[in-house]
């Protein structure tokens, strides 16, 4: 078994106000990188992408709403 890091994609769909979404994204960032003042890159490479639901197709919007 290898201890090498793997690439993962975690998808979180939610219905929220813009303010609620911003607060949740801040919490995600804090959980992934608890020391925002570190030098250089994080020990655990990561990225966050926020996509407003209105930019998704109607089918994708419906699928995500069904999941939540």
N, CA, C and O atoms as a GROMACS GRO file, in nm:
protein
  272
    1UNK      N    1   0.084  -0.118   0.000
    1UNK     CA    2   0.000   0.000   0.000
    1UNK      C    3   0.089   0.125   0.000
    1UNK      O    4   0.186   0.132   0.075
    2UNK      N    5   0.054   0.221  -0.083
    2UNK     CA    6   0.135   0.341  -0.097
    2UNK      C    7   0.084   0.451  -0.004
    2UNK      O    8  -0.037   0.467   0.016
    3UNK      N    9   0.179   0.528   0.052
    3UNK     CA   10   0.144   0.642   0.134
    3UNK      C   11   0.145   0.771   0.054
    3UNK      O   12   0.131   0.880   0.110
    4UNK      N   13   0.161   0.760  -0.077
    4UNK     CA   14   0.165   0.878  -0.162
    4UNK      C   15   0.028   0.946  -0.165
    4UNK      O   16  -0.075   0.879  -0.173
    5UNK      N   17   0.027   1.078  -0.160
    5UNK     CA   18  -0.102   1.148  -0.166
    5UNK      C   19  -0.173   1.122  -0.298
    5UNK      O   20  -0.109   1.109  -0.403
    6UNK      N   21  -0.304   1.114  -0.292
    6UNK     CA   22  -0.386   1.099  -0.411
    6UNK      C   23  -0.462   1.228  -0.436
    6UNK      O   24  -0.476   1.311  -0.346
    7UNK      N   25  -0.509   1.245  -0.557
    7UNK     CA   26  -0.592   1.359  -0.591
    7UNK      C   27  -0.737   1.325  -0.560
    7UNK      O   28  -0.785   1.218  -0.595
    8UNK      N   29  -0.807   1.417  -0.493
    8UNK     CA   30  -0.947   1.398  -0.457
    8UNK      C   31  -1.027   1.520  -0.499
    8UNK      O   32  -0.974   1.632  -0.504
    9UNK      N   33  -1.152   1.499  -0.529
    9UNK     CA   34  -1.245   1.609  -0.555
    9UNK      C   35  -1.362   1.591  -0.460
    9UNK      O   36  -1.428   1.487  -0.461
   10UNK      N   37  -1.388   1.693  -0.378
   10UNK     CA   38  -1.499   1.690  -0.284
   10UNK      C   39  -1.600   1.795  -0.330
   10UNK      O   40  -1.565   1.911  -0.347
   11UNK      N   41  -1.724   1.754  -0.350
   11UNK     CA   42  -1.827   1.845  -0.398
   11UNK      C   43  -1.930   1.865  -0.287
   11UNK      O   44  -1.982   1.769  -0.231
   12UNK      N   45  -1.957   1.991  -0.258
   12UNK     CA   46  -2.057   2.024  -0.156
   12UNK      C   47  -2.157   2.118  -0.222
   12UNK      O   48  -2.122   2.227  -0.265
   13UNK      N   49  -2.281   2.075  -0.230
   13UNK     CA   50  -2.387   2.159  -0.285
   13UNK      C   51  -2.469   2.212  -0.168
   13UNK      O   52  -2.499   2.138  -0.074
   14UNK      N   53  -2.506   2.340  -0.175
   14UNK     CA   54  -2.587   2.396  -0.068
   14UNK      C   55  -2.675   2.507  -0.120
   14UNK      O   56  -2.644   2.571  -0.221
   15UNK      N   57  -2.785   2.529  -0.049
   15UNK     CA   58  -2.870   2.643  -0.076
   15UNK      C   59  -2.847   2.739   0.040
   15UNK      O   60  -2.869   2.704   0.155
   16UNK      N   61  -2.803   2.860   0.010
   16UNK     CA   62  -2.768   2.956   0.113
   16UNK      C   63  -2.768   3.096   0.054
   16UNK      O   64  -2.765   3.114  -0.068
   17UNK      N   65  -2.771   3.194   0.142
   17UNK     CA   66  -2.752   3.332   0.096
   17UNK      C   67  -2.604   3.350   0.063
   17UNK      O   68  -2.522   3.266   0.098
   18UNK      N   69  -2.572   3.459  -0.004
   18UNK     CA   70  -2.431   3.486  -0.035
   18UNK      C   71  -2.350   3.498   0.093
   18UNK      O   72  -2.236   3.451   0.099
   19UNK      N   73  -2.407   3.558   0.196
   19UNK     CA   74  -2.336   3.574   0.322
   19UNK      C   75  -2.312   3.438   0.390
   19UNK      O   76  -2.204   3.414   0.442
   20UNK      N   77  -2.413   3.351   0.388
   20UNK     CA   78  -2.397   3.218   0.445
   20UNK      C   79  -2.292   3.138   0.369
   20UNK      O   80  -2.210   3.069   0.429
   21UNK      N   81  -2.296   3.149   0.237
   21UNK     CA   82  -2.196   3.079   0.154
   21UNK      C   83  -2.056   3.127   0.187
   21UNK      O   84  -1.965   3.045   0.202
   22UNK      N   85  -2.037   3.258   0.199
   22UNK     CA   86  -1.905   3.312   0.232
   22UNK      C   87  -1.857   3.262   0.368
   22UNK      O   88  -1.741   3.226   0.383
   23UNK      N   89  -1.946   3.259   0.466
   23UNK     CA   90  -1.909   3.211   0.600
   23UNK      C   91  -1.870   3.063   0.596
   23UNK      O   92  -1.775   3.022   0.662
   24UNK      N   93  -1.944   2.984   0.519
   24UNK     CA   94  -1.912   2.841   0.508
   24UNK      C   95  -1.779   2.820   0.436
   24UNK      O   96  -1.699   2.735   0.478
   25UNK      N   97  -1.755   2.894   0.330
   25UNK     CA   98  -1.628   2.881   0.258
   25UNK      C   99  -1.513   2.918   0.351
   25UNK      O  100  -1.409   2.852   0.350
   26UNK      N  101  -1.530   3.024   0.431
   26UNK     CA  102  -1.426   3.060   0.529
   26UNK      C  103  -1.400   2.945   0.626
   26UNK      O  104  -1.285   2.919   0.661
   27UNK      N  105  -1.504   2.878   0.669
   27UNK     CA  106  -1.488   2.764   0.761
   27UNK      C  107  -1.416   2.648   0.693
   27UNK      O  108  -1.333   2.581   0.755
   28UNK      N  109  -1.448   2.623   0.565
   28UNK     CA  110  -1.377   2.518   0.491
   28UNK      C  111  -1.228   2.550   0.484
   28UNK      O  112  -1.144   2.463   0.509
   29UNK      N  113  -1.197   2.674   0.451
   29UNK     CA  114  -1.057   2.715   0.441
   29UNK      C  115  -0.986   2.697   0.576
   29UNK      O  116  -0.874   2.647   0.580
   30UNK      N  117  -1.052   2.739   0.685
   30UNK     CA  118  -0.993   2.723   0.818
   30UNK      C  119  -0.969   2.576   0.852
   30UNK      O  120  -0.870   2.542   0.916
   31UNK      N  121  -1.060   2.489   0.809
   31UNK     CA  122  -1.044   2.346   0.839
   31UNK      C  123  -0.929   2.284   0.759
   31UNK      O  124  -0.857   2.198   0.809
   32UNK      N  125  -0.912   2.330   0.635
   32UNK     CA  126  -0.807   2.276   0.549
   32UNK      C  127  -0.672   2.335   0.585
   32UNK      O  128  -0.571   2.264   0.587
   33UNK      N  129  -0.669   2.464   0.614
   33UNK     CA  130  -0.543   2.534   0.640
   33UNK      C  131  -0.560   2.616   0.769
   33UNK      O  132  -0.587   2.736   0.763
   34UNK      N  133  -0.544   2.552   0.886
   34UNK     CA  134  -0.569   2.620   1.013
   34UNK      C  135  -0.468   2.731   1.046
   34UNK      O  136  -0.492   2.810   1.137
   35UNK      N  137  -0.356   2.739   0.973
   35UNK     CA  138  -0.257   2.844   0.998
   35UNK      C  139  -0.244   2.931   0.874
   35UNK      O  140  -0.156   2.907   0.791
   36UNK      N  141  -0.329   3.033   0.861
   36UNK     CA  142  -0.325   3.116   0.740
   36UNK      C  143  -0.199   3.201   0.729
   36UNK      O  144  -0.175   3.261   0.624
   37UNK      N  145  -0.120   3.207   0.834
   37UNK     CA  146   0.000   3.290   0.833
   37UNK      C  147   0.127   3.212   0.801
   37UNK      O  148   0.238   3.266   0.812
   38UNK      N  149   0.112   3.085   0.761
   38UNK     CA  150   0.232   3.006   0.732
   38UNK      C  151   0.304   3.063   0.610
   38UNK      O  152   0.244   3.131   0.526
   39UNK      N  153   0.431   3.034   0.601
   39UNK     CA  154   0.509   3.079   0.485
   39UNK      C  155   0.498   2.975   0.375
   39UNK      O  156   0.494   2.855   0.401
   40UNK      N  157   0.493   3.023   0.252
   40UNK     CA  158   0.490   2.931   0.137
   40UNK      C  159   0.357   2.860   0.122
   40UNK      O  160   0.255   2.901   0.179
   41UNK      N  161   0.361   2.753   0.044
   41UNK     CA  162   0.242   2.675   0.014
   41UNK      C  163   0.200   2.591   0.133
   41UNK      O  164   0.282   2.562   0.220
   42UNK      N  165   0.074   2.553   0.138
   42UNK     CA  166   0.024   2.464   0.243
   42UNK      C  167   0.089   2.327   0.231
   42UNK      O  168   0.125   2.283   0.122
   43UNK      N  169   0.104   2.259   0.345
   43UNK     CA  170   0.155   2.121   0.343
   43UNK      C  171   0.061   2.030   0.265
   43UNK      O  172   0.106   1.936   0.200
   44UNK      N  173  -0.068   2.058   0.271
   44UNK     CA  174  -0.167   1.983   0.195
   44UNK      C  175  -0.216   2.073   0.082
   44UNK      O  176  -0.296   2.164   0.106
   45UNK      N  177  -0.170   2.049  -0.041
   45UNK     CA  178  -0.214   2.132  -0.152
   45UNK      C  179  -0.366   2.122  -0.170
   45UNK      O  180  -0.422   2.013  -0.163
   46UNK      N  181  -0.430   2.234  -0.193
   46UNK     CA  182  -0.574   2.234  -0.209
   46UNK      C  183  -0.617   2.357  -0.288
   46UNK      O  184  -0.541   2.453  -0.303
   47UNK      N  185  -0.740   2.352  -0.337
   47UNK     CA  186  -0.802   2.465  -0.406
   47UNK      C  187  -0.950   2.460  -0.377
   47UNK      O  188  -1.006   2.352  -0.356
   48UNK      N  189  -1.015   2.574  -0.374
   48UNK     CA  190  -1.160   2.579  -0.358
   48UNK      C  191  -1.218   2.655  -0.476
   48UNK      O  192  -1.165   2.758  -0.517
   49UNK      N  193  -1.327   2.603  -0.530
   49UNK     CA  194  -1.395   2.666  -0.642
   49UNK      C  195  -1.541   2.685  -0.602
   49UNK      O  196  -1.607   2.589  -0.562
   50UNK      N  197  -1.591   2.805  -0.613
   50UNK     CA  198  -1.730   2.834  -0.580
   50UNK      C  199  -1.801   2.873  -0.709
   50UNK      O  200  -1.759   2.965  -0.779
   51UNK      N  201  -1.908   2.802  -0.739
   51UNK     CA  202  -1.983   2.825  -0.863
   51UNK      C  203  -2.127   2.859  -0.826
   51UNK      O  204  -2.194   2.782  -0.758
   52UNK      N  205  -2.174   2.974  -0.871
   52UNK     CA  206  -2.312   3.015  -0.845
   52UNK      C  207  -2.404   2.925  -0.926
   52UNK      O  208  -2.384   2.905  -1.046
   53UNK      N  209  -2.506   2.872  -0.860
   53UNK     CA  210  -2.594   2.774  -0.922
   53UNK      C  211  -2.661   2.819  -1.050
   53UNK      O  212  -2.689   2.738  -1.138
   54UNK      N  213  -2.688   2.950  -1.062
   54UNK     CA  214  -2.753   3.000  -1.182
   54UNK      C  215  -2.671   2.982  -1.308
   54UNK      O  216  -2.724   2.988  -1.419
   55UNK      N  217  -2.541   2.960  -1.292
   55UNK     CA  218  -2.456   2.940  -1.409
   55UNK      C  219  -2.454   2.793  -1.454
   55UNK      O  220  -2.395   2.760  -1.557
   56UNK      N  221  -2.519   2.707  -1.378
   56UNK     CA  222  -2.526   2.564  -1.413
   56UNK      C  223  -2.647   2.539  -1.502
   56UNK      O  224  -2.742   2.617  -1.502
   57UNK      N  225  -2.643   2.431  -1.575
   57UNK     CA  226  -2.759   2.394  -1.658
   57UNK      C  227  -2.878   2.365  -1.566
   57UNK      O  228  -2.861   2.334  -1.448
   58UNK      N  229  -2.997   2.375  -1.622
   58UNK     CA  230  -3.118   2.345  -1.545
   58UNK      C  231  -3.116   2.202  -1.493
   58UNK      O  232  -3.159   2.176  -1.381
   59UNK      N  233  -3.065   2.108  -1.573
   59UNK     CA  234  -3.056   1.969  -1.530
   59UNK      C  235  -2.961   1.953  -1.411
   59UNK      O  236  -2.991   1.880  -1.317
   60UNK      N  237  -2.847   2.021  -1.416
   60UNK     CA  238  -2.750   2.014  -1.307
   60UNK      C  239  -2.808   2.077  -1.180
   60UNK      O  240  -2.789   2.024  -1.070
   61UNK      N  241  -2.877   2.189  -1.195
   61UNK     CA  242  -2.940   2.252  -1.079
   61UNK      C  243  -3.042   2.158  -1.015
   61UNK      O  244  -3.045   2.143  -0.893
   62UNK      N  245  -3.123   2.095  -1.097
   62UNK     CA  246  -3.224   2.002  -1.046
   62UNK      C  247  -3.158   1.882  -0.977
   62UNK      O  248  -3.202   1.840  -0.870
   63UNK      N  249  -3.054   1.828  -1.038
   63UNK     CA  250  -2.984   1.713  -0.979
   63UNK      C  251  -2.928   1.748  -0.843
   63UNK      O  252  -2.942   1.671  -0.748
   64UNK      N  253  -2.864   1.866  -0.833
   64UNK     CA  254  -2.806   1.906  -0.705
   64UNK      C  255  -2.914   1.931  -0.600
   64UNK      O  256  -2.897   1.893  -0.484
   65UNK      N  257  -3.023   1.994  -0.639
   65UNK     CA  258  -3.133   2.018  -0.544
   65UNK      C  259  -3.191   1.885  -0.495
   65UNK      O  260  -3.226   1.873  -0.378
   66UNK      N  261  -3.200   1.787  -0.584
   66UNK     CA  262  -3.249   1.655  -0.545
   66UNK      C  263  -3.157   1.589  -0.443
   66UNK      O  264  -3.204   1.517  -0.354
   67UNK      N  265  -3.027   1.614  -0.455
   67UNK     CA  266  -2.930   1.554  -0.362
   67UNK      C  267  -2.938   1.616  -0.223
   67UNK      O  268  -2.913   1.549  -0.122
   68UNK      N  269  -2.973   1.744  -0.219
   68UNK     CA  270  -2.976   1.809  -0.087
   68UNK      C  271  -3.118   1.817  -0.036
   68UNK      O  272  -3.141   1.868   0.073
   0.00000   0.00000   0.00000
